[in-house]
């Protein structure tokens, strides 16, 4: 059940960003730069592979399960708010990186919890 919910959150993020490209590419002036388009779209997965999955276990160790869920949920809310008010592609990219970090730390924590069951 938790895996299904985590996959739903990930899928929703992918779907929303795919649909929002119609608007934010023009707004940020990225429509003619396929490299930056790909980088902005792939940034949550980039941060997951480089940092997110590695931070899940130390976060769980130092903050505990509930503390980790709380902290990364607050970070996720902040990153989502930041993404909503971003006025440049750099700021939008930063918010996507932080959102990806929080989403995947939380996701891998839940996977770790399910692995012990």
MIKEDREN-222864 format. One record per atom (N, C-alpha, C): atom name; x, y, z. Coordinates in steps of 0.02 Angstrom, whole numbers. Layout:
REM MIKEDREN-222864
<"CA" <X Y Z>>
...
REM end
This chain:
REM MIKEDREN-222864
<"N" <41 -59 0>>
<"CA" <0 0 0>>
<"C" <44 63 0>>
<"N" <95 64 43>>
<"CA" <138 123 47>>
<"C" <176 132 -19>>
<"N" <199 76 -48>>
<"CA" <234 81 -112>>
<"C" <188 111 -165>>
<"N" <125 90 -165>>
<"CA" <77 117 -213>>
<"C" <67 192 -203>>
<"N" <63 213 -141>>
<"CA" <55 285 -127>>
<"C" <117 324 -148>>
<"N" <176 297 -135>>
<"CA" <237 331 -155>>
<"C" <242 335 -231>>
<"N" <222 282 -266>>
<"CA" <222 283 -339>>
<"C" <171 333 -365>>
<"N" <115 341 -331>>
<"CA" <66 390 -351>>
<"C" <93 461 -345>>
<"N" <128 475 -290>>
<"CA" <158 542 -281>>
<"C" <210 555 -336>>
<"N" <251 506 -350>>
<"CA" <302 514 -402>>
<"C" <269 524 -470>>
<"N" <218 484 -485>>
<"CA" <183 491 -548>>
<"C" <148 557 -555>>
<"N" <119 582 -500>>
<"CA" <86 646 -502>>
<"C" <135 702 -518>>
<"N" <194 699 -487>>
<"CA" <245 749 -500>>
<"C" <266 748 -574>>
<"N" <276 689 -600>>
<"CA" <295 683 -670>>
<"C" <240 709 -716>>
<"N" <178 693 -702>>
<"CA" <122 714 -743>>
<"C" <112 789 -741>>
<"N" <115 817 -681>>
<"CA" <105 890 -673>>
<"C" <160 928 -709>>
<"N" <222 908 -701>>
<"CA" <276 943 -735>>
<"C" <271 935 -810>>
<"N" <251 876 -834>>
<"CA" <244 866 -906>>
<"C" <191 913 -934>>
<"N" <136 920 -899>>
<"CA" <83 965 -922>>
<"C" <102 1038 -914>>
<"N" <139 1054 -861>>
<"CA" <158 1123 -848>>
<"C" <212 1148 -896>>
<"N" <244 1103 -932>>
<"CA" <295 1124 -980>>
<"C" <267 1170 -1033>>
<"N" <203 1162 -1048>>
<"CA" <171 1206 -1096>>
<"C" <176 1279 -1074>>
<"N" <180 1291 -1009>>
<"CA" <181 1358 -983>>
<"C" <249 1380 -958>>
<"N" <283 1338 -918>>
<"CA" <344 1362 -886>>
<"C" <403 1367 -934>>
<"N" <403 1330 -989>>
<"CA" <458 1337 -1037>>
<"C" <458 1406 -1068>>
<"N" <400 1431 -1085>>
<"CA" <396 1499 -1113>>
<"C" <409 1551 -1059>>
<"N" <382 1540 -999>>
<"CA" <390 1588 -944>>
<"C" <464 1597 -926>>
<"N" <501 1542 -924>>
<"CA" <572 1545 -906>>
<"C" <618 1553 -966>>
<"N" <591 1554 -1026>>
<"CA" <631 1562 -1087>>
<"C" <674 1501 -1103>>
<"N" <650 1442 -1089>>
<"CA" <688 1381 -1100>>
<"C" <668 1343 -1163>>
<"N" <618 1366 -1200>>
<"CA" <591 1326 -1254>>
<"C" <642 1310 -1309>>
<"N" <696 1347 -1315>>
<"CA" <746 1335 -1366>>
<"C" <809 1301 -1340>>
<"N" <807 1276 -1279>>
<"CA" <866 1245 -1249>>
<"C" <849 1175 -1223>>
<"N" <854 1125 -1267>>
<"CA" <834 1057 -1246>>
<"C" <875 1029 -1188>>
<"N" <938 1050 -1182>>
<"CA" <979 1026 -1127>>
<"C" <951 1048 -1059>>
<"N" <934 1112 -1054>>
<"CA" <906 1137 -991>>
<"C" <836 1108 -978>>
<"N" <797 1098 -1031>>
<"CA" <731 1067 -1022>>
<"C" <739 998 -991>>
<"N" <785 959 -1018>>
<"CA" <797 892 -991>>
<"C" <825 894 -920>>
<"N" <869 942 -907>>
<"CA" <899 947 -840>>
<"C" <846 966 -788>>
<"N" <803 1013 -805>>
<"CA" <750 1033 -758>>
<"C" <702 975 -746>>
<"N" <684 939 -799>>
<"CA" <638 883 -792>>
<"C" <668 825 -754>>
<"N" <732 812 -763>>
<"CA" <765 754 -732>>
<"C" <795 770 -664>>
<"N" <794 832 -643>>
<"CA" <829 852 -582>>
<"C" <808 813 -519>>
<"N" <744 796 -508>>
<"CA" <729 757 -448>>
<"C" <762 688 -448>>
<"N" <767 658 -507>>
<"CA" <797 592 -512>>
<"C" <874 596 -507>>
<"N" <901 651 -531>>
<"CA" <973 662 -525>>
<"C" <992 668 -451>>
<"N" <955 708 -415>>
<"CA" <971 717 -344>>
<"C" <957 653 -304>>
<"N" <908 614 -326>>
<"CA" <896 549 -292>>
<"C" <956 504 -300>>
<"N" <982 499 -361>>
<"CA" <1037 453 -374>>
<"C" <1101 476 -340>>
<"N" <1111 541 -332>>
<"CA" <1173 565 -304>>
<"C" <1171 577 -229>>
<"N" <1111 595 -202>>
<"CA" <1108 611 -131>>
<"C" <1049 581 -94>>
<"N" <991 581 -124>>
<"CA" <929 562 -89>>
<"C" <931 493 -58>>
<"N" <950 444 -98>>
<"CA" <950 376 -72>>
<"C" <1004 367 -19>>
<"N" <1056 407 -21>>
<"CA" <1110 401 29>>
<"C" <1093 437 94>>
<"N" <1046 485 92>>
<"CA" <1027 521 153>>
<"C" <971 488 192>>
<"N" <936 441 162>>
<"CA" <879 411 195>>
<"C" <899 374 259>>
<"N" <950 334 256>>
<"CA" <970 294 315>>
<"C" <1000 338 370>>
<"N" <1046 384 356>>
<"CA" <1070 428 410>>
<"C" <1014 471 441>>
<"N" <968 494 399>>
<"CA" <911 532 425>>
<"C" <871 490 473>>
<"N" <858 429 454>>
<"CA" <820 384 496>>
<"C" <858 368 560>>
<"N" <923 361 556>>
<"CA" <964 346 615>>
<"C" <963 404 665>>
<"N" <974 465 641>>
<"CA" <981 522 686>>
<"C" <914 553 707>>
<"N" <864 551 663>>
<"CA" <801 582 679>>
<"C" <747 533 699>>
<"N" <758 469 686>>
<"CA" <707 419 699>>
<"C" <657 419 642>>
<"N" <615 369 642>>
<"CA" <567 361 587>>
<"C" <518 419 583>>
<"N" <488 436 639>>
<"CA" <439 491 639>>
<"C" <472 558 627>>
<"N" <530 568 656>>
<"CA" <566 631 645>>
<"C" <585 640 573>>
<"N" <609 587 542>>
<"CA" <628 590 471>>
<"C" <568 605 428>>
<"N" <513 572 440>>
<"CA" <453 585 401>>
<"C" <430 657 410>>
<"N" <432 682 472>>
<"CA" <411 751 485>>
<"C" <457 801 451>>
<"N" <523 794 460>>
<"CA" <570 842 432>>
<"C" <567 844 356>>
<"N" <567 785 324>>
<"CA" <566 784 251>>
<"C" <498 804 224>>
<"N" <445 795 262>>
<"CA" <380 820 241>>
<"C" <379 897 242>>
<"N" <408 926 294>>
<"CA" <412 999 298>>
<"C" <455 1026 241>>
<"N" <511 993 228>>
<"CA" <555 1013 172>>
<"C" <517 1008 106>>
<"N" <478 956 99>>
<"CA" <439 946 38>>
<"C" <387 1002 29>>
<"N" <353 1020 83>>
<"CA" <304 1075 79>>
<"C" <339 1140 60>>
<"N" <397 1153 91>>
<"CA" <434 1213 74>>
<"C" <458 1214 1>>
<"N" <482 1157 -22>>
<"CA" <506 1153 -91>>
<"C" <449 1160 -141>>
<"N" <391 1131 -124>>
<"CA" <333 1139 -168>>
<"C" <310 1211 -171>>
<"N" <311 1245 -114>>
<"CA" <293 1316 -113>>
<"C" <343 1357 -152>>
<"N" <407 1342 -144>>
<"CA" <460 1377 -181>>
<"C" <451 1367 -256>>
<"N" <435 1305 -276>>
<"CA" <426 1290 -347>>
<"C" <367 1331 -375>>
<"N" <315 1340 -335>>
<"CA" <256 1377 -357>>
<"C" <269 1451 -368>>
<"N" <317 1479 -332>>
<"CA" <329 1552 -337>>
<"C" <396 1568 -371>>
<"N" <428 1518 -401>>
<"CA" <492 1530 -434>>
<"C" <483 1580 -492>>
<"N" <531 1626 -497>>
<"CA" <527 1677 -550>>
<"C" <583 1670 -601>>
<"N" <627 1622 -592>>
<"CA" <681 1610 -641>>
<"C" <690 1534 -647>>
<"N" <721 1513 -702>>
<"CA" <731 1441 -711>>
<"C" <781 1415 -661>>
<"N" <827 1456 -639>>
<"CA" <876 1434 -589>>
<"C" <841 1419 -522>>
<"N" <796 1464 -503>>
<"CA" <758 1454 -441>>
<"C" <712 1393 -447>>
<"N" <681 1386 -505>>
<"CA" <638 1328 -517>>
<"C" <678 1263 -514>>
<"N" <737 1263 -543>>
<"CA" <781 1204 -540>>
<"C" <801 1189 -468>>
<"N" <819 1239 -430>>
<"CA" <836 1228 -360>>
<"C" <779 1198 -320>>
<"N" <719 1224 -332>>
<"CA" <661 1196 -297>>
<"C" <647 1124 -318>>
<"N" <658 1108 -381>>
<"CA" <649 1039 -405>>
<"C" <701 993 -373>>
<"N" <762 1017 -364>>
<"CA" <814 976 -333>>
<"C" <797 962 -260>>
<"N" <775 1013 -223>>
<"CA" <757 1004 -153>>
<"C" <696 960 -147>>
<"N" <647 970 -191>>
<"CA" <587 928 -190>>
<"C" <605 855 -204>>
<"N" <649 844 -252>>
<"CA" <671 776 -266>>
<"C" <708 744 -208>>
<"N" <749 784 -175>>
<"CA" <786 759 -117>>
<"C" <737 739 -62>>
<"N" <689 781 -48>>
<"CA" <642 765 6>>
<"C" <597 707 -13>>
<"N" <574 706 -74>>
<"CA" <529 653 -96>>
<"C" <563 585 -93>>
<"N" <624 582 -117>>
<"CA" <657 517 -120>>
<"C" <686 496 -53>>
<"N" <706 542 -11>>
<"CA" <726 522 57>>
<"C" <667 491 93>>
<"N" <609 522 86>>
<"CA" <549 495 116>>
<"C" <530 428 85>>
<"N" <535 423 20>>
<"CA" <518 361 -16>>
<"C" <563 303 5>>
<"N" <628 316 8>>
<"CA" <674 262 27>>
<"C" <668 244 101>>
<"N" <649 291 142>>
<"CA" <635 275 212>>
<"C" <577 226 216>>
<"N" <524 240 179>>
<"CA" <467 195 180>>
<"C" <485 126 152>>
<"N" <525 124 100>>
<"CA" <547 60 74>>
<"C" <587 21 126>>
<"N" <630 56 162>>
<"CA" <669 24 215>>
<"C" <625 -3 270>>
<"N" <573 34 287>>
<"CA" <527 11 339>>
<"C" <489 -51 316>>
<"N" <471 -53 253>>
<"CA" <434 -111 227>>
<"C" <479 -172 222>>
<"N" <544 -160 210>>
<"CA" <590 -216 203>>
<"C" <599 -256 267>>
<"N" <588 -224 324>>
<"CA" <596 -257 389>>
<"C" <533 -294 412>>
<"N" <478 -281 378>>
<"CA" <414 -310 399>>
<"C" <410 -384 382>>
REM end
